[in-house]
């Protein structure tokens, strides 16, 4: 019997593409980066628990899960942080960008494409990290546009692992996934059967 530690490294698995998600999104998301642990598949969502010190359940649509997986393919991660201690503290998920400890946007800011000066909050269910369950609020502490910041770090790390043609294909795939999220053009309801 294979243990979870015996699974192949996620970075060596095929890219999660729009096409793979359309054919069978559960199969496309079966192997995920280590930070995602063992995914649990709901009818139209993926449930993972992230974080060690502040374990946090995250529920994501398949497209958003694919985006986070591809964003972290070569060593970036998703971690949790708490905004204090005590009974009123709240844990939240954020990206952990290698070589950029001071520039780790929240997962919500990244998935929604929040600009400088904008924070993102959950509309209803805190554990639902879908872009559709988010709203923007002004925030002077948000000094950078989340996607631009993340994409530059993703590209820099991927360059160390990929040949130029592979790098181009990888970045184009990630851009296509983000574009599908922004446009709302990927309907996986028929693929969930």
VEXDREN-2710 file (C-alpha; in Angstrom, 1 decimal):
% VEXDREN-2710
k/r/px/py/pz
1/UNK/0.0/0.0/0.0
2/UNK/1.4/3.4/-1.0
3/UNK/1.7/6.1/1.6
4/UNK/1.0/9.7/0.9
5/UNK/4.8/10.4/1.2
6/UNK/5.3/7.9/-1.6
7/UNK/3.3/9.8/-4.1
8/UNK/5.2/11.5/-7.0
9/UNK/6.1/15.1/-6.5
10/UNK/3.4/17.3/-7.8
11/UNK/5.8/19.3/-10.0
12/UNK/6.4/16.2/-12.0
13/UNK/2.7/15.6/-12.8
14/UNK/1.1/16.9/-16.0
15/UNK/-0.1/20.5/-16.0
16/UNK/-3.7/21.0/-14.9
17/UNK/-5.2/22.6/-18.0
18/UNK/-8.7/23.8/-18.9
19/UNK/-9.1/20.7/-21.1
20/UNK/-8.2/18.3/-18.3
21/UNK/-10.6/20.0/-15.9
22/UNK/-13.4/19.8/-18.5
23/UNK/-12.8/16.0/-19.1
24/UNK/-12.6/15.0/-15.4
25/UNK/-11.8/17.7/-12.9
26/UNK/-11.6/15.2/-10.0
27/UNK/-8.9/13.2/-11.8
28/UNK/-7.1/16.3/-12.8
29/UNK/-6.9/17.4/-9.2
30/UNK/-6.2/14.0/-7.7
31/UNK/-2.5/14.8/-7.1
32/UNK/-1.9/18.2/-5.6
33/UNK/1.0/20.0/-3.9
34/UNK/1.9/18.9/-0.4
35/UNK/0.4/22.0/1.2
36/UNK/-3.0/20.8/0.1
37/UNK/-2.7/17.5/2.0
38/UNK/-5.3/15.0/0.9
39/UNK/-8.2/16.6/-1.1
40/UNK/-11.8/15.6/-0.4
41/UNK/-14.1/16.0/-3.4
42/UNK/-17.6/17.4/-3.0
43/UNK/-20.1/17.5/-5.9
44/UNK/-18.7/20.8/-7.3
45/UNK/-15.9/21.7/-4.9
46/UNK/-12.6/20.6/-3.4
47/UNK/-12.0/20.6/0.3
48/UNK/-8.5/20.7/1.7
49/UNK/-7.0/21.6/5.1
50/UNK/-4.0/23.9/5.0
51/UNK/-1.6/25.0/7.7
52/UNK/0.1/23.4/10.6
53/UNK/0.0/25.9/13.5
54/UNK/-3.4/27.3/12.4
55/UNK/-5.1/24.4/10.5
56/UNK/-7.7/25.9/8.2
57/UNK/-10.3/24.2/6.0
58/UNK/-10.5/25.6/2.5
59/UNK/-13.3/24.9/0.1
60/UNK/-12.6/25.8/-3.5
61/UNK/-14.2/25.3/-6.9
62/UNK/-12.0/23.1/-9.2
63/UNK/-10.8/26.0/-11.2
64/UNK/-9.5/28.0/-8.2
65/UNK/-7.9/24.8/-6.8
66/UNK/-6.2/24.3/-10.2
67/UNK/-4.9/27.9/-10.1
68/UNK/-3.4/27.5/-6.6
69/UNK/-1.9/24.2/-7.5
70/UNK/-0.3/25.5/-10.7
71/UNK/0.9/28.7/-8.9
72/UNK/2.7/26.6/-6.3
73/UNK/4.0/23.9/-8.7
74/UNK/7.7/24.7/-8.3
75/UNK/8.0/25.4/-4.6
76/UNK/5.7/28.3/-3.6
77/UNK/3.0/27.2/-1.1
78/UNK/-0.1/28.1/0.7
79/UNK/0.1/28.6/4.5
80/UNK/-2.0/30.0/7.2
81/UNK/-1.5/33.0/9.4
82/UNK/-3.5/34.4/12.3
83/UNK/-4.3/38.1/12.9
84/UNK/-3.6/37.9/16.6
85/UNK/-4.1/35.5/19.5
86/UNK/-7.0/34.9/21.8
87/UNK/-10.6/34.2/21.2
88/UNK/-11.1/36.9/18.6
89/UNK/-8.2/36.0/16.4
90/UNK/-8.9/34.7/12.9
91/UNK/-6.8/32.5/10.7
92/UNK/-6.5/33.0/7.0
93/UNK/-4.8/31.4/4.0
94/UNK/-2.0/33.2/2.2
95/UNK/0.5/32.3/-0.5
96/UNK/4.0/31.7/0.7
97/UNK/6.4/32.9/-2.0
98/UNK/9.9/31.6/-1.8
99/UNK/12.5/34.3/-1.5
100/UNK/9.8/36.9/-0.7
101/UNK/8.6/36.4/2.9
102/UNK/7.4/40.0/3.1
103/UNK/5.3/39.8/0.0
104/UNK/2.8/37.0/0.6
105/UNK/-0.7/38.1/-0.4
106/UNK/-3.8/36.3/0.9
107/UNK/-5.3/33.6/-1.2
108/UNK/-8.5/35.7/-1.6
109/UNK/-6.5/38.7/-2.9
110/UNK/-4.7/36.5/-5.5
111/UNK/-7.8/34.6/-6.7
112/UNK/-9.8/37.8/-7.1
113/UNK/-7.0/39.8/-8.7
114/UNK/-7.1/42.5/-6.0
115/UNK/-5.3/45.7/-6.9
116/UNK/-3.1/47.9/-4.8
117/UNK/-5.1/49.5/-1.9
118/UNK/-7.7/46.7/-1.9
119/UNK/-8.3/43.9/0.6
120/UNK/-10.8/41.0/0.0
121/UNK/-13.2/39.6/2.5
122/UNK/-15.5/36.5/2.5
123/UNK/-19.1/37.3/1.6
124/UNK/-20.6/34.5/3.6
125/UNK/-18.8/31.3/4.5
126/UNK/-15.2/31.9/5.7
127/UNK/-13.9/28.5/4.5
128/UNK/-15.3/29.1/1.0
129/UNK/-12.3/30.6/-0.8
130/UNK/-14.0/31.0/-4.2
131/UNK/-13.6/34.3/-5.9
132/UNK/-17.5/34.4/-6.1
133/UNK/-17.6/34.4/-2.3
134/UNK/-15.5/37.6/-2.0
135/UNK/-15.9/41.3/-1.9
136/UNK/-13.4/44.2/-2.0
137/UNK/-12.8/46.8/0.8
138/UNK/-10.3/49.7/0.8
139/UNK/-7.0/48.8/2.6
140/UNK/-4.0/51.2/2.7
141/UNK/-1.8/48.3/3.8
142/UNK/-2.2/46.5/0.5
143/UNK/0.7/48.0/-1.3
144/UNK/0.8/45.8/-4.4
145/UNK/-1.5/44.3/-7.0
146/UNK/-1.7/40.6/-5.9
147/UNK/-1.5/38.9/-9.3
148/UNK/1.3/40.9/-10.7
149/UNK/3.3/40.3/-7.6
150/UNK/2.7/36.6/-7.5
151/UNK/3.2/36.1/-11.2
152/UNK/6.6/37.7/-11.2
153/UNK/7.7/35.3/-8.4
154/UNK/6.1/32.3/-10.1
155/UNK/8.0/33.1/-13.3
156/UNK/11.3/33.5/-11.5
157/UNK/11.1/30.2/-9.7
158/UNK/9.8/28.3/-12.7
159/UNK/12.7/29.6/-14.8
160/UNK/15.0/27.6/-12.5
161/UNK/13.2/24.4/-13.3
162/UNK/12.1/24.6/-16.9
163/UNK/13.6/25.0/-20.3
164/UNK/12.4/28.1/-22.2
165/UNK/9.7/26.3/-24.3
166/UNK/8.4/24.5/-21.2
167/UNK/8.4/27.8/-19.2
168/UNK/6.4/29.5/-22.0
169/UNK/3.8/26.6/-21.9
170/UNK/3.6/26.6/-18.1
171/UNK/3.1/30.4/-17.9
172/UNK/0.6/30.4/-20.7
173/UNK/-1.4/27.7/-19.0
174/UNK/-1.5/29.6/-15.7
175/UNK/-2.6/32.7/-17.5
176/UNK/-5.3/30.8/-19.3
177/UNK/-6.6/29.4/-16.0
178/UNK/-6.6/32.9/-14.4
179/UNK/-8.4/34.3/-17.5
180/UNK/-11.1/31.6/-17.3
181/UNK/-11.6/32.6/-13.7
182/UNK/-11.9/36.3/-14.5
183/UNK/-14.3/35.8/-17.4
184/UNK/-16.3/33.1/-15.7
185/UNK/-16.1/31.0/-18.8
186/UNK/-15.4/27.5/-17.3
187/UNK/-18.6/25.6/-16.4
188/UNK/-17.7/22.2/-15.0
189/UNK/-21.2/21.2/-13.9
190/UNK/-21.5/18.6/-16.7
191/UNK/-18.1/17.3/-16.0
192/UNK/-19.0/16.5/-12.4
193/UNK/-21.3/13.6/-13.4
END
